[in-house]
Amino acid sequence: MSQQPETPDGVPPAEPREAGPRRGGRRRALRDAHARMRLRLDAHPRLRSLYKIGVGVLGAVIVVVGLILVPLPGPGWLVVFVGVAVLGTEFPAAHRITQWVRRLARRARLRWRAWRVARSARRSSTVDASAVPSR
């Protein structure tokens, strides 16, 4: 028989945590809280439509501010894409745009890393003439 050990006060010890902050515990907790909120929203159609309107207005404001910032120095396009991501939480078309931008950014990051590795390999394989001992 397997019995759980007890602490001196007679209470069984707490279960060890499977996922700490480094293993996505906070992210999972936020995702669960968001899922519970969405279930409550879905239960009330008027509240759901009000929420959707609020997200639409907030996302549109962020996109407009980002477009105003585009010609100015700073993160204009980044703000535009954040606004589209906010809209993507409620609207499928905006979600598709967000996914496309994420794929584009991932490909650019992978190309950048490949370029840096290739450049590093070229530099290490190129031997400086002054470093080669003369005969």
N, C-alpha and C positions, 0 to 999 in steps of 0.2 A: 504494500500500500504506500502510496505517496502522500505524505502529509506536508502541508506548508509549514515552514518554521514560523514560530510566533516571536514577537518582541517581548521583552520583560513585562510589559503591561497587558499582555494577552491579546493584542491586536495583530492580525497578520500584516506583514510588511506590504507596502504599496508596490504595485506592479512596476517594473523598470520601464522607463519611457523608451519607446521604440524610436521616435523621431524627435530629436532636439532641434534647436534653432538652426543648426547647420544642415539638418537633414530634411528641411521643408516643413517643420512642425508649425511654424507661424503661418506659412503660406497655406497649409492645409486648413488651419483654423480659420483664416480669413475666407478661404474658399467655401468652407462649411457654413460660416455666418452669412456669406453672400447667397448661398443656396437657400438657406432658411428665409432670408429676406425676400427672395424671388418667389418662394412658395406663398408667402403672405400676400405679396403683390398680386399674384395670379388669382388669389381667392377673392380679390376686390377689383372688379373691372374698372370702376371709376378711378380708383387710386392708381391702377396700372396705367391708364391713359394719361393721368396727370403726371405720373413719373416719366412716361415716355416723352411728353411735351417738355418737361423740365430738362431731361437729358438732351433733347433736340436743341433747345434754346442755349443751354450751356455749351454744347459742342459747336454750335454755329458761332457763338460769341468768340470762342477760342480760335476757331478757324479764321474769322474776320480779323482778330487781333494779330494772328500769325501772318496773314496776307499783308496787313499794314506794316509789319516788321520786316517783310522780305527785302525791300530795297534798303533798309537801314542795316547798319552793322549789328550783328547779333544772330541769335538762333531763330530766324523767321520761319524757315521751312520746318524746323523741328517742332515749333509751336503749331504749325498747320497740321502736321502729322499727328501730334498729340490730340488736337481737336477732332480729327477724323477718327482716331482710336476711341475717343469718348463717344462719338456718334456710333461707332461700330458696336458698342455694347448693346444697342437697341435696334439698329437698322442693318439688315443684311448686306446691302450694297456698300455701306461704309466699312463693314467688317471685311468684305472681300478686298477693298482697297488697302486696308490695314495689313492684311495677310500678304498682299502683293508687295507692299513696301518692306515688310519684314523679310520676305524672301530675297528681294533686291539687296537689302542691307547685308543679309547673311552672305550672299554671293560676293558682294564687294569686299566684305571682311575676309572671306576665304581667299579671294584673289590677292588681297593685300598681304596676307600671311605667306602665301605661296611666293609672291614676288620678293618678300623679305628673306625667305629661306634661300631662294635661288640667288639673290644678290650676295648673301652671306657665303654661300657655297662658291660662287665665282670669286669672291675676294680671298677666300682661304685657299683656293686652288691656284690663284695667280701668285707666282713667286716673284718677290721683289729682286731685281738684278743685284742690288747692293748686298742682299742677305746671302747670296750664293757665294761660297768660298771660291776664290780664284786659284788657278793652278800655278 
